[in-house]
Amino acid sequence: MTGREIVSDSLCVPKERRRWGQTNPVVCRRHIGCSVQDSHHSERQHVNRIARGMRPAAVLFGLVLFCGAVSSCGGSVPGSAANNKTARPTPPGAASSSAGSTRKAVLSAYRAGWLAFESALADANPSDPDLSQTMVNPELESVRANLVSDRRQGIVGEGKFTLHPKISALSSSSATVLDCAYSTAALVYEATGKPVLPITPPENDGVTSTLVINNGTWKVSKQTVTDGTCAAGS
């Protein structure tokens, strides 16, 4: 014997079951821890004045000359809307809009993962379909394993997580999200409603989450949580 206190699993549950993504080993404790349109209008007025003062043949000749001046009747007037449209660069907001949509999708997927975890923890259900819709291995496998253990011991989760996620890295296929999540989550024995020791008070937990593209959808692939290590709302 090394002198270390041995505590039964039924009385002391590792905190990873409270804090989704907690992977660090935790010692069990019993205590609380100008405009192109105007230009064309002027040209049309000029042609109309010529037409009113000349015979039809002369009008036709004048029109031919006019068309030649603008590089054939089938062409476009220099500076016309068609030419401007071709030469106009891509709007600066186009790329930003695409990037913005991706960031929004990542954060939405991150939040969905937490909601799925809350739902599954509430009845210790490792088969909750929302888990596989929001997570992939190895995170999915880890979460399910903890839920299986909780169910075996008659343990369920209560409480909520308030999230403040920020994207720290983003590529076309992966993203890293940092968060300071305020947690009121706790485990209780379903049969009696008594809390599972050690009791953990509400706290702000540092979260680092990795998301990847899986079948065209962002999902959480890895997540670590460090208890009580961040400033509120950061």
C-alpha positions as CSV (number, residue, x, y, z in Angstrom):
1,M,0.0,0.0,0.0
2,T,1.2,3.5,-0.8
3,G,-0.9,5.3,1.7
4,R,-3.1,6.9,-1.0
5,E,-6.8,6.9,0.0
6,I,-8.9,4.6,-2.1
7,V,-12.4,5.8,-2.8
8,S,-15.2,3.8,-4.3
9,D,-16.4,4.8,-7.8
10,S,-19.9,5.1,-6.4
11,L,-18.8,7.9,-4.1
12,C,-16.2,9.7,-6.2
13,V,-16.6,10.3,-9.9
14,P,-13.9,11.8,-12.1
15,K,-14.8,15.3,-13.2
16,E,-14.6,14.5,-16.9
17,R,-18.2,13.2,-16.5
18,R,-19.3,16.7,-15.4
19,R,-17.2,18.7,-17.9
20,W,-17.4,17.3,-21.4
21,G,-13.9,17.1,-22.8
22,Q,-12.0,16.9,-19.5
23,T,-9.1,14.6,-20.2
24,N,-6.6,15.4,-17.5
25,P,-6.4,12.9,-14.6
26,V,-8.3,14.2,-11.6
27,V,-7.6,13.1,-8.0
28,C,-10.9,12.4,-6.3
29,R,-11.8,14.8,-3.5
30,R,-14.5,14.9,-0.9
31,H,-14.5,18.7,-0.5
32,I,-15.9,21.4,-2.8
33,G,-13.4,22.2,-5.5
34,C,-21.1,59.4,-63.7
35,S,-23.5,57.4,-65.4
36,V,-23.5,55.3,-68.6
37,Q,-27.2,56.0,-69.1
38,D,-26.7,59.8,-69.4
39,S,-24.0,59.3,-72.0
40,H,-26.3,57.1,-74.2
41,H,-29.2,59.5,-73.8
42,S,-27.0,62.4,-75.2
43,E,-25.9,60.2,-78.2
44,R,-29.5,59.3,-79.0
45,Q,-30.6,63.0,-78.9
46,H,-27.8,63.9,-81.3
47,V,-28.8,61.2,-83.8
48,N,-32.5,62.3,-83.6
49,R,-31.6,65.9,-84.4
50,I,-29.6,64.7,-87.5
51,A,-32.5,62.5,-88.6
52,R,-35.1,65.4,-88.4
53,G,-32.9,67.6,-90.7
54,M,-31.9,65.2,-93.4
55,R,-33.5,62.9,-96.0
56,P,-33.8,59.2,-95.3
57,A,-30.7,58.2,-97.3
58,A,-28.6,60.8,-95.5
59,V,-30.0,59.6,-92.2
60,L,-28.9,56.1,-93.0
61,F,-25.4,57.3,-94.0
62,G,-25.2,59.3,-90.8
63,L,-26.2,56.2,-88.8
64,V,-23.5,54.1,-90.5
65,L,-20.9,56.7,-89.6
66,F,-22.1,56.7,-86.0
67,C,-21.9,53.0,-85.7
68,G,-18.4,52.9,-87.1
69,A,-17.4,55.5,-84.5
70,V,-18.5,53.1,-81.7
71,S,-16.6,50.1,-83.2
72,S,-19.5,48.6,-85.2
73,C,-23.3,48.4,-84.4
74,G,-22.8,45.0,-82.8
75,G,-20.2,46.2,-80.4
76,S,-20.6,48.1,-77.2
77,V,-19.9,51.8,-76.5
78,P,-16.6,52.3,-74.7
79,G,-17.4,52.9,-71.0
80,S,-20.7,51.2,-71.4
81,A,-22.3,49.1,-68.6
82,A,-21.3,45.9,-70.3
83,N,-17.6,46.9,-70.4
84,N,-17.7,48.2,-66.9
85,K,-19.2,45.0,-65.7
86,T,-16.4,42.9,-67.3
87,A,-13.6,45.1,-66.0
88,R,-15.1,45.5,-62.5
89,P,-13.2,43.4,-59.8
90,T,-14.8,41.0,-57.5
91,P,-16.6,42.9,-54.7
92,P,-14.5,42.9,-51.5
93,G,-17.4,41.6,-49.5
94,A,-17.7,38.4,-51.5
95,A,-14.8,36.6,-49.9
96,S,-15.6,38.1,-46.5
97,S,-19.2,36.8,-46.8
98,S,-17.9,33.3,-47.5
99,A,-15.5,33.4,-44.6
100,G,-18.2,34.8,-42.4
101,S,-20.6,32.0,-43.3
102,T,-17.9,29.4,-42.5
103,R,-17.2,31.0,-39.1
104,K,-20.9,31.0,-38.3
105,A,-21.2,27.3,-39.2
106,V,-18.2,26.4,-37.0
107,L,-19.6,28.2,-34.0
108,S,-23.1,26.8,-34.6
109,A,-21.6,23.2,-34.7
110,Y,-19.6,23.9,-31.5
111,R,-22.7,25.0,-29.6
112,A,-24.7,22.0,-31.0
113,G,-22.1,19.7,-29.6
114,W,-22.6,21.1,-26.1
115,L,-26.4,20.8,-26.4
116,A,-26.1,17.2,-27.5
117,F,-23.9,16.5,-24.5
118,E,-26.3,18.2,-22.1
119,S,-29.2,16.2,-23.5
120,A,-27.4,12.9,-23.4
121,L,-26.0,13.6,-19.9
122,A,-29.5,14.3,-18.5
123,D,-30.5,10.6,-18.8
124,A,-27.0,9.1,-19.3
125,N,-27.9,8.0,-22.8
126,P,-24.8,7.0,-24.9
127,S,-27.1,6.2,-27.8
128,D,-28.5,9.7,-28.1
129,P,-28.6,10.3,-31.9
130,D,-27.5,14.0,-31.4
131,L,-24.1,12.8,-30.3
132,S,-23.1,11.3,-33.6
133,Q,-24.7,14.2,-35.4
134,T,-22.4,16.7,-33.7
135,M,-19.3,14.7,-32.8
136,V,-16.8,12.3,-34.4
137,N,-14.1,10.0,-32.9
138,P,-12.2,10.2,-30.8
139,E,-14.5,12.7,-29.0
140,L,-17.6,10.7,-29.7
141,E,-16.1,7.5,-28.4
142,S,-14.9,9.2,-25.2
143,V,-18.2,10.8,-24.4
144,R,-20.1,7.6,-25.0
145,A,-17.8,5.7,-22.7
146,N,-18.4,8.1,-19.9
147,L,-22.1,7.9,-20.4
148,V,-22.1,4.1,-20.3
149,S,-20.3,4.3,-17.0
150,D,-22.7,6.8,-15.6
151,R,-25.7,4.7,-16.6
152,R,-24.2,1.7,-15.0
153,Q,-24.0,3.5,-11.7
154,G,-27.4,5.2,-12.0
155,I,-25.9,8.6,-12.4
156,V,-27.4,11.5,-14.5
157,G,-26.4,15.1,-15.1
158,E,-28.1,18.4,-14.1
159,G,-27.3,22.0,-14.9
160,K,-26.3,24.1,-17.9
161,F,-23.3,25.4,-19.7
162,T,-23.2,29.1,-20.8
163,L,-20.8,29.5,-23.7
164,H,-18.6,32.3,-25.0
165,P,-16.8,30.7,-28.0
166,K,-14.2,32.4,-30.2
167,I,-12.5,30.9,-33.2
168,S,-8.7,31.0,-32.9
169,A,-7.8,29.0,-36.1
170,L,-9.7,28.2,-39.2
171,S,-8.9,26.3,-42.4
172,S,-11.1,24.7,-45.1
173,S,-11.3,21.5,-43.2
174,S,-10.6,22.2,-39.5
175,A,-11.1,24.8,-36.8
176,T,-10.0,25.5,-33.3
177,V,-12.5,27.1,-30.9
178,L,-11.5,28.6,-27.5
179,D,-14.1,29.2,-24.8
180,C,-14.6,30.1,-21.2
181,A,-17.7,28.2,-20.4
182,Y,-19.7,28.9,-17.2
183,S,-20.9,25.6,-15.9
184,T,-23.5,24.8,-13.3
185,A,-23.4,21.1,-14.2
186,A,-23.4,18.5,-11.5
187,L,-24.0,14.7,-11.3
188,V,-26.7,13.2,-9.1
189,Y,-27.9,9.7,-8.4
190,E,-31.1,9.3,-10.5
191,A,-32.9,7.2,-7.9
192,T,-32.3,9.5,-4.9
193,G,-31.4,12.9,-6.4
194,K,-28.4,13.0,-4.1
195,P,-25.3,14.7,-5.5
196,V,-22.3,12.6,-6.5
197,L,-19.1,13.5,-4.7
198,P,-17.0,15.5,-5.0
199,I,-19.5,18.4,-5.3
200,T,-18.3,21.0,-7.8
201,P,-19.6,24.6,-7.5
202,P,-20.5,26.7,-10.5
203,E,-17.3,27.8,-12.2
204,N,-15.7,29.1,-15.4
205,D,-13.9,26.4,-17.3
206,G,-11.4,26.9,-20.1
207,V,-12.3,24.9,-23.2
208,T,-10.2,24.1,-26.3
209,S,-12.2,22.4,-29.1
210,T,-11.2,21.0,-32.5
211,L,-13.8,20.7,-35.2
212,V,-13.4,19.0,-38.6
213,I,-15.5,18.6,-41.7
214,N,-17.3,15.3,-41.8
215,N,-19.6,14.5,-44.8
216,G,-19.9,18.3,-45.4
217,T,-20.8,19.1,-41.8
218,W,-18.6,20.6,-39.0
219,K,-18.3,18.3,-36.0
220,V,-16.3,18.2,-32.8
221,S,-13.4,15.8,-33.0
222,K,-11.5,16.6,-29.8
223,Q,-12.2,18.7,-26.8
224,T,-10.3,19.5,-23.5
225,V,-11.7,21.3,-20.5
226,T,-9.6,22.7,-17.7
227,D,-11.7,23.4,-14.6
228,G,-11.9,26.9,-13.2
229,T,-9.1,28.4,-15.3
230,C,-10.6,31.4,-17.2
231,A,-12.0,34.8,-16.4
232,A,-15.8,35.1,-16.7
233,G,-17.0,35.9,-20.2
234,S,-13.5,35.7,-21.7
